[in-house]
Amino acid sequence: MQLIKSLGKRAGVSLNPATSLTALDYILEELDLVLLMTVNPGFGGQNFIEACLPKIHSLRAMLDRRGCEAELEVDGGVKESNIARIAHAGADVFVAGSALFGSSDYTKTIAAMKALAKEPLL
């Protein structure tokens, strides 16, 4: 982490769905990005693991409590039907592969996802 930062670069870490947030206890303040995987890495088109939603919320709370400005990125199963819930749980950055590449109109899908991510919680 120190080497990355000494080179003027941003540092990030990725956590698999089963990895505990306690893995971040000693490095969280040094991070610029935390990528939370919401599918098991390996192949595209997997469904979002719903059990990860509380984990996103917990990570957001952990970042806020410690005054960390790291971005919280979510990758895996992000699509129009769940991006609002993911955003409300605390994600800042969203990775959507199959949701876009399976769309007939990338521009329309991206615009819809951006709007949904900004919608107020009902």
Secondary structure in CASP SS format (residue, H / E / C, confidence):
PFRMAT SS
TARGET T0000
AUTHOR 0000-0000-0000
METHOD secondary structure of the structure
MODEL  1
M C 1.00
Q H 1.00
L H 1.00
I H 1.00
K H 1.00
S H 1.00
L C 1.00
G C 1.00
K C 1.00
R C 1.00
A C 1.00
G E 1.00
V E 1.00
S E 1.00
L E 1.00
N C 1.00
P C 1.00
A C 1.00
T C 1.00
S C 1.00
L H 1.00
T H 1.00
A H 1.00
L H 1.00
D C 1.00
Y C 1.00
I C 1.00
L H 1.00
E H 1.00
E H 1.00
L C 1.00
D C 1.00
L E 1.00
V E 1.00
L E 1.00
L E 1.00
M E 1.00
T C 1.00
V C 1.00
N C 1.00
P C 1.00
G C 1.00
F C 1.00
G C 1.00
G C 1.00
Q C 1.00
N C 1.00
F C 1.00
I C 1.00
E C 1.00
A C 1.00
C H 1.00
L H 1.00
P H 1.00
K H 1.00
I H 1.00
H H 1.00
S H 1.00
L H 1.00
R H 1.00
A H 1.00
M H 1.00
L H 1.00
D H 1.00
R H 1.00
R C 1.00
G C 1.00
C C 1.00
E C 1.00
A C 1.00
E E 1.00
L E 1.00
E E 1.00
V E 1.00
D E 1.00
G C 1.00
G C 1.00
V C 1.00
K C 1.00
E C 1.00
S C 1.00
N C 1.00
I H 1.00
A H 1.00
R H 1.00
I H 1.00
A H 1.00
H H 1.00
A H 1.00
G C 1.00
A C 1.00
D C 1.00
V E 1.00
F E 1.00
V E 1.00
A C 1.00
G C 1.00
S H 1.00
A H 1.00
L H 1.00
F H 1.00
G C 1.00
S C 1.00
S C 1.00
D C 1.00
Y H 1.00
T H 1.00
K H 1.00
T H 1.00
I H 1.00
A H 1.00
A H 1.00
M H 1.00
K H 1.00
A H 1.00
L H 1.00
A H 1.00
K H 1.00
E C 1.00
P C 1.00
L C 1.00
L C 1.00
END
